[in-house]
Amino acid sequence: MIKRLRANVRDSLSSYPILKSFLRMFIDKRYFYHNLQGNFTNHIFREYLKKIELLFYRKRVNLYKNSQYILLDGKEKLIDNGIIESPIKLEAKIADDIKDYLRNKLCHDPEIKNSSYFKISDTKPNIKKAYYMCEDVVQAPHVMEIANNNILLRYVSEYFGALPSIDYIGAWWSLPTDTPSLTQSFHRDIDTLHSMKFFVYLTDVSENTGPHVYIKGSCKSNFNSVKDKMHSDQDIYKFFDREQALNLVGPKGYCFLADTFGLHKGMPPIESPRLVLQIIYSLKQTPFGPKKPFLDCDKLKNTDLNSPTATLVNNNILRKTF
């Protein structure tokens, strides 16, 4: 009865997008900031807004400035291109351990209206993406250790100018289908002002198994785009040289860190499905992570996340245990 009522309300609101957006902001205040900053898509203006935002995160700025210096290879490349490959080294066994843990967890396709949850082994032909629940992904082996890797956090802190928070951790399958999903066209992520995404391939990825494609330097370009807009390859290569397109292929365990305000897409897999782990870092929380911290630190084995710095990094996910 309640599920049917909710479905009827969602169907009714779909005809009134402005009302739907207002109600969503009323229910979840994170959407107000998310929608507000999404109106500013010029990269120069966003850089000014970032400087203003940092004024509200002085503690995180000071922690970054006072942190122990680590020599970072490729820092300039990250700043210039918006992306760096293999900032840390991950063995194939780590990818296998995460994949094996998730094997029997439930997932869903967010592009299918009212999608039900299913195991990946029970996937139907119309499924394009199969997302696991954040609550399951964070408990997979190695995931929180990877997300809190000191070198990785240093790269993000250098890019932001402040210690970040983990905004969201997710994992999903991209499956071979006749029609691509939304994010398999070029787009920008305009979710918050300070945002970086770290990707780990949990399966081998070749040209035919859904590589991520990133346009180097596009995070600082004047390419005209708006939030949630998809762009054809033709639109992109009228503005950028094809040499700027980086096809990210590699074995399981291969990883990269990117400013996804830069134009990017996932290629549709042809030969076999692709599984990827994604960790999102931000300053201001987006609506995509959990509303409240949901995981107790003592549930994570062999992990010490109670230091003041780690508490700040994980404050969107881990409940305080002291």
Secondary structure, 3 states (H helix, E strand, C coil): CHHHHHHHHHHHHCCCHHHHHHHHHHHCCHHHHHHHHCCCCCHHHHHHHHHHHHCCCHHHHHHHHCCCCCCCCCHHHHHHHCEEECCCCCCHHHHHHHHHHHCCCEEECCCCCCCCCEEHHHCCCCCCEEEECHHHHCCCCCHHHHHCCHHHHHHHHHHHCCCCEEEEEEEEEECCCCCCCHHHCEECCCCCCCEEEEEEECCCECCCCCCEEEECCHHHCCCCCCCCCCECHHHHHHHCCHHHEEEECECCCCEEEECCCCCEEECCCCCCCEEEEEEEEECCCCCCCCCCCCEEHHHCCCCCCCCHHHHHHCCCCEECCC
